[in-house]
């Protein structure tokens, strides 16, 4: 039996306030930084860009995910949350999403 996966959305089709599954290449990563969060406490965050053949989108990685990818990695974000960040879409794992690393030889 083959493994099923959620349908993938192209980056150019992503819209804020939606859950989406997207695949792409990490094309840029900023340094890890710490931010204060509502309710108190500090969390690690790292911003970057995710690119596919249709475009690119801002990427936000939190906590353990900040160290899990490098520039050039192919990844799939399953059921990630697309938000509006300064008038542009941004994808993160949100509450229910997960990040999967893809084989480098997998076609884009």
C-alpha positions in Angstrom: 0.0 0.0 0.0 1.4 3.4 -0.9 1.7 6.2 1.6 -0.8 9.0 1.1 0.1 12.6 1.6 -2.0 15.8 1.7 -2.4 17.7 -1.5 0.3 20.3 -2.0 -0.4 24.0 -2.8 1.9 26.1 -4.9 3.4 29.1 -3.1 1.8 31.5 -5.6 -1.7 30.2 -4.5 -1.2 30.7 -0.7 -3.5 33.2 1.0 -3.5 34.4 4.6 -5.9 32.9 7.2 -5.7 29.4 5.6 -4.1 26.1 6.4 -1.9 24.7 3.6 0.5 22.0 2.7 3.5 23.3 0.6 6.8 22.0 -0.7 9.8 24.1 -1.5 13.5 24.9 -1.1 14.7 27.0 1.8 16.3 29.9 -0.1 17.3 32.2 2.8 17.6 32.0 6.6 18.1 34.8 9.1 19.9 34.3 12.4 18.0 32.8 15.3 16.6 35.3 17.7 14.7 35.3 20.9 11.3 37.0 21.3 9.1 37.6 24.3 5.7 36.0 23.9 2.3 36.9 25.3 1.7 35.3 28.6 5.4 35.7 29.5 8.4 33.7 28.5 10.9 33.8 25.6 10.8 31.7 22.5 13.4 31.2 19.7 12.4 32.1 16.2 14.1 32.2 12.8 12.7 33.8 9.7 13.6 32.8 6.1 12.2 32.3 2.7 10.7 29.2 1.1 10.8 29.0 -2.7 9.1 26.8 -5.4 8.8 27.2 -9.1 5.9 29.7 -8.7 7.4 32.1 -6.2 8.5 32.5 -2.7 7.0 33.1 0.8 8.3 34.3 4.1 8.9 31.4 6.5 8.8 31.5 10.3 10.4 28.6 12.3 9.9 28.3 16.0 11.7 26.6 18.9 13.1 23.2 17.9 12.5 23.8 14.2 15.0 26.8 14.0 17.9 24.3 13.9 16.3 21.7 11.7 16.8 23.2 8.3 19.6 24.9 6.3 19.6 27.0 3.1 19.2 24.6 0.2 17.1 22.0 2.1 13.9 20.8 0.4 11.1 20.7 2.9 7.4 20.1 3.1 5.2 22.0 5.5 2.1 19.9 6.2 -1.0 21.8 7.4 1.0 25.0 8.0 -0.7 28.2 8.9 -0.5 31.1 6.4 -0.7 34.5 8.0 -0.5 38.1 6.9 2.9 39.7 8.0 3.2 43.3 7.1 0.9 42.9 4.1 2.5 39.8 2.7 1.8 36.1 3.3 4.0 34.1 5.7 3.9 30.4 6.5 4.6 28.8 9.8 3.7 25.5 11.4 1.0 27.1 13.5 -0.6 24.9 16.1 -1.0 21.7 14.1 1.5 21.8 11.3 4.6 19.7 10.9 7.9 20.1 8.9 9.3 17.2 6.8 12.7 17.2 5.1 12.6 15.9 1.6 15.3 14.0 -0.3 17.6 16.4 -2.2 17.1 14.4 -5.4 13.3 14.8 -5.3 12.2 16.9 -8.3 10.8 20.3 -7.4 
